[in-house]
């Protein structure tokens, strides 16, 4: 995995250095058949990712590409962009359109994902980010691919 810097564009300052890799693959990952969006990193990488997810929790209508805020992030294939959004009534766990994967949720769902990411950041482990994980089994979400996160790297 390559070395990368996470920049806080809102404050214009560098937060920390980190390593993280994200694969968009049709292969089976952690027992889940593809397609999968697989985030791989260390515990500290997920602590830093949690800092960016906090921005989605704290304010509706937040929108950024991980490729832009995490400089040097290793994404395979390299042409893929990962867009994270917070919007009122957002119900997209994963949407693949062309070369962009979008996760667009309202702040309440992002709060649940933040809790999952913080758990992944607490010790080396993996977890699935899906509608069962964030609750509300009666709510319909768009899921074009599974989202899986592992801090065991």
N, C-alpha and C positions, 0 to 999 in steps of 0.2 A: 504494500500500500504506500502511496505517496504522501509526502508531508504537505500539509495545507495550513492556511491561516484563516481564521474566522474573523471577519470584520463586522463591527457594529456600525452599519451605515447611518443609523439614526444619530448616534453620538459621534461618528467619524473616528472611532478608535479601534485598535486591534484588541481583541479579547484574549486569545491564546492560540498556540499552535496545536494541531490535532491531526489525526489520521482517520479517515472514514472512507468507506467504499460503498457504492450503491449499484446493484445489478438489477436490470430489468431483463428477466429471462423467462423462457417457456419451460425450463427444466424444473423438476421437483426440488423444493427447498424445505428443509425441516418437516418432511412428510407431506407437504402440500403440493399438489400438481400445479404446473404453471397455467397462466402467466403469473409471475411473482415479482414484486418490487422488494428487493432484499437489502436492508441496511445492515452493514457490518462495521463494527468498530470496537473500541475499548470502552470500559466504564466511563472514563473521562470524556471520550468523544460524545457519549450519550448525555453526559452532564451539560456539555456545550450545546448539543442539539436541543435540550430542554430549555435553554435560555432563549433560543429562537422561537420555540413553540409557545413560550410565555407571552411573546408579543401577539400571537394569534388569540390567546385567551383574554388578554387585557383590552382588546379593542376590536370592535366589529369593523369590517371593510379593510382588513389588513391583507396585503398581497405581496409576496416576494418569491423569487426563484432561488432555491438552494444553491444552484450553480453560481449565482451572483453574490450571495452573502457568505458562502464558504468557498473561498478562493482555492483553486486546485483540487476541489473535491473530485475523487475518482468515480466516474459514472460509466457503466458499461451497458449498452454501447455508448460511446463518447458523444454521440449526437443528441442524446436524450436530455431534455430539460425537466426539472422537477419543480412544479409550481405549488406553493402552499398558500391557501387563502382562508380567511375568516369572513363569512358574510351571513347576514340574517337569513335564516332558513336553509343554510348550506347543508346538503345531504349527500355529498360525493366523497366516498372513501377512496376511490381511485377511478380516474377517467383517463383513458389513453386516447388522445387525438393527435394523429401524426407522430411527431417526435416529442410531444409534451405529455407528461403524466401530471395530472392535477388532483390535489386533495383539497376540497372546499367544504368546510364545515362551519356551523355556528359556534360561538364561543363555549357553549355548554358541552358540546362534543369534544372540542379541543381540550377542555379541562380534563376530560376523561382520558384522552390520549396523553396529555401531559403527565398524568398520574402513572400511566403505563410506562412512559419513557423514563420517569424518575425511578420506577421500580427496576427497569433494565439498567439504569445508571448506578444502582445501589450495589449490585454484584454481577459477576459474569453470568448471563443467562440469555434466553431468547423468548420472544412472545409474538403473538399474532395481533395485529391491529385490524379488527373486523367488527361487524355490527353486533356480534355476540359479546365482544370484549367491551365495547363502549355502551352497551345496554340498549334499552328500548327495542326489544325484539319485534314490537309491532310497527316500528318505523322502517320505511323502505329507504335503503341507501343504494346509490349506484356503486358497483364494485366491478371494474373491468379487470382488476388483478388483485391478488392477495398482497397485503403489506405485512412484511415480516421483519423484525428487528432483532439483532443479536449483538450483545456486548462481549461475546466470547472470543474476540479476535485479538 
